[in-house]
Amino acid sequence: MSETTREFFDALERHGHERVLKKTSGTIRFDLERDHEVDHWFVEIRAGVARVSRQNSDADTVIRADNVFFDRMVRGEAKPLPAWLRNEITTEGKFRFIVLLERLFAPPPGARHPRALAGDREGPR
């Protein structure tokens, strides 16, 4: 597996309570393909707290992707929902977790928060 993938899942668990996950409970298994092998990452979310393991267990949603493409999503270079529409990732189970992924991955390179952008347009106060 790539270092980018490992860092993403390590950070997800290390953060403890995630505000964007506070109303979410469920399980997601990521099946990431590389070199004719599959790496499994199992994420259990309970009231905003994510626990990550490497088990290959049943989950509410299973997301399959090529590890190289998954790294692009982690870096913000690709978004999960458009990737799903283009069949670059496939899923089984509850669709709401695909939408949730949009919040977990990094923003696109060079992206700025709308408030910061509006502040720049107003100029100094």
C-alpha positions in Angstrom: 0.0 0.0 0.0 1.1 3.6 -0.5 2.3 5.9 2.2 -0.5 8.3 1.2 -3.1 5.7 1.9 -1.6 4.7 5.2 -1.3 8.3 6.4 -4.9 9.0 5.4 -6.3 6.1 7.5 -3.9 6.8 10.4 -5.0 10.5 10.5 -8.7 9.5 10.3 -8.4 7.4 13.5 -6.0 9.6 15.3 -8.2 12.7 15.1 -10.7 11.1 17.5 -14.1 13.0 17.2 -14.6 14.5 13.8 -17.2 17.2 13.6 -18.2 16.3 10.0 -19.0 12.8 11.2 -21.0 13.7 14.4 -24.3 12.5 13.0 -22.9 9.4 11.3 -22.8 5.8 12.4 -21.9 2.9 10.3 -19.1 0.9 8.7 -17.2 1.3 5.4 -14.8 -1.2 4.0 -12.3 0.1 1.4 -11.0 -2.6 -1.0 -7.9 -1.0 -2.6 -6.4 -2.9 -5.5 -2.7 -2.9 -6.2 -0.4 -5.4 -8.1 -3.1 -8.0 -8.3 -3.7 -7.8 -4.5 -6.4 -6.1 -2.4 -5.7 -4.1 0.7 -8.7 -3.9 3.0 -9.3 -1.0 5.3 -12.3 -1.2 7.6 -13.7 2.1 9.1 -16.3 2.0 11.9 -17.9 5.4 12.6 -19.9 5.8 15.8 -21.2 9.3 16.7 -18.3 11.1 15.1 -15.5 8.8 16.2 -13.7 6.7 13.5 -12.0 3.4 14.3 -9.8 2.0 11.6 -8.6 -1.6 11.2 -7.3 -3.9 8.4 -10.1 -6.5 8.7 -12.0 -7.9 5.8 -15.4 -7.8 7.4 -18.9 -7.1 6.2 -19.7 -3.4 6.1 -22.6 -1.1 5.4 -20.8 0.1 2.4 -17.9 -1.4 0.4 -15.9 0.9 -1.8 -13.5 -0.6 -4.4 -10.8 1.4 -6.1 -7.4 1.2 -7.6 -4.9 2.3 -4.9 -3.3 4.9 -7.3 -6.7 6.5 -7.9 -7.6 6.4 -4.2 -4.4 8.3 -3.5 -5.5 11.0 -6.0 -8.8 11.3 -4.0 -6.9 11.6 -0.7 -4.8 14.4 -2.1 -7.9 16.2 -3.4 -7.0 15.7 -7.1 -10.2 13.6 -7.7 -13.6 13.7 -6.0 -15.5 10.6 -4.9 -18.9 11.4 -6.3 -17.8 12.2 -9.8 -15.4 9.2 -9.6 -18.3 7.0 -8.8 -20.3 8.4 -11.7 -17.4 7.6 -14.0 -17.0 4.1 -12.6 -13.5 4.9 -11.3 -14.6 3.6 -7.9 -17.4 1.1 -7.4 -19.6 0.6 -4.3 -22.0 -1.8 -2.7 -24.4 -0.9 0.1 -25.5 2.4 1.5 -25.0 5.4 -0.9 -24.8 8.0 1.9 -21.2 7.0 2.6 -20.1 8.0 -0.9 -21.4 11.5 -0.1 -19.7 11.4 3.2 -16.3 10.8 1.5 -16.5 14.2 -0.1 -16.0 15.7 3.4 -13.2 13.4 4.5 -10.8 13.9 1.6 -8.6 17.0 1.1 -9.9 19.9 -0.9 -8.6 20.3 -4.5 -5.1 21.8 -4.7 -5.4 25.6 -4.6 -9.0 25.5 -3.2 -9.9 28.2 -0.7 -12.8 28.5 1.7 -15.5 30.8 0.4 -15.3 33.1 3.4 -11.5 33.6 2.9 -12.2 34.4 -0.8 -14.9 36.9 0.1 -12.6 38.6 2.7 -9.9 39.0 0.0 -12.4 40.8 -2.3 -13.4 43.2 0.4 -9.9 44.4 0.9 -8.4 45.6 4.2 -10.7 47.0 6.8 
